[in-house]
Amino acid sequence: MAQMAAERLYYDCAGVEGSALEFAARVTDIRLDSHAADASGQKVQLWQVALDRTAFYPTGGGQPCDLGVLVATARSGAVLEVAVERVEEDEAGEVWHYVRKPLPEGTEVAGRVDAARRMDHAQQHTGQHLLSAVFLSELGARTVSFHLSPLRTGAEVVTIDLALREGSEKVSEEELRLVEAAANRLIYEDRTVKTIWVSREEAEAMLARGELRKLPERAGEMRIVAMEGVEFNACGGTHVRSTGAIGGLLVRRVEKVKQGWRVEFCCGLRAVGAAGRDYARLRELGALLSVGAGDLAGRVAGLIEDKKAAAKELKVLRKQLPQAASS
Ligand SMILES: [Zn+2]
């Protein structure tokens, strides 16, 4: 049995640089996941490995886990590298790394976190802190949930659900652009993002002063993520070191959902990718209709008018058809 939960190396090493992503650790526990299945539902043998320390972020708080590898070197020099396919935290706070080969208790391993995936998640997640803070300060809208899908072509969605200020019916396009501009200004100002640890009592005092909006249930020391001059947030996620590293924030759309208003957005390289794909689609449509992207709406409106006029004409002609045949 594991004696105590793993030391979380990603807690104090914000960002994607250096040592936060590569680390040495020892296996403290291993168990077989007898229910594991791959993406196609096929049964697979997956082992769950606990370490004395880890830089792998486990799935939680709306954010998917880190992926990467664990490498063990035998005395003979033989190297075993296993992919970390999933990382989850159990109720006792233990972090389990899912791998396809067993790594016995006591094995010394080198861990390596996939840097591109971490950077993407940290940009989106820190961007979410910033966007939620700006929605609150500018419109009085509270964020009630956050969802981040891993980066895959066509499915890379990041959303927050908002509860609007009482008396407020909707979020207008103008308000969206105002919030987007304010968030990007704070990105330009490159505010520091750092981790501070406070006792439960201190955290409750911060809550009473209105510096924190909510607190997790658990007792003991609490990790607070402080965005300079913007907000304090009790959060266990991965973040970039300063708002500049969010790299830009693009609000894509807003829609009404059962629990409030859902805002879709993306940050950094994901925003660059999304904008590039959007433009490629516009160019594709423009080529079909032989117009530039800027003239697409006018061209499509014209085509719709033409279609309506043609349908009307067809109706008239159909009515005349029996008379023409009988005359
Ligand atoms: Zn966070």
Boltz pocket constraint, residues with backbone or C-beta under 6 A from the ligand:
constraints:
  - pocket:
      binder: B
      contacts: [[A, 125], [A, 129], [A, 225], [A, 233], [A, 235], [A, 236], [A, 237], [A, 238], [A, 239]]
      max_distance: 6.0
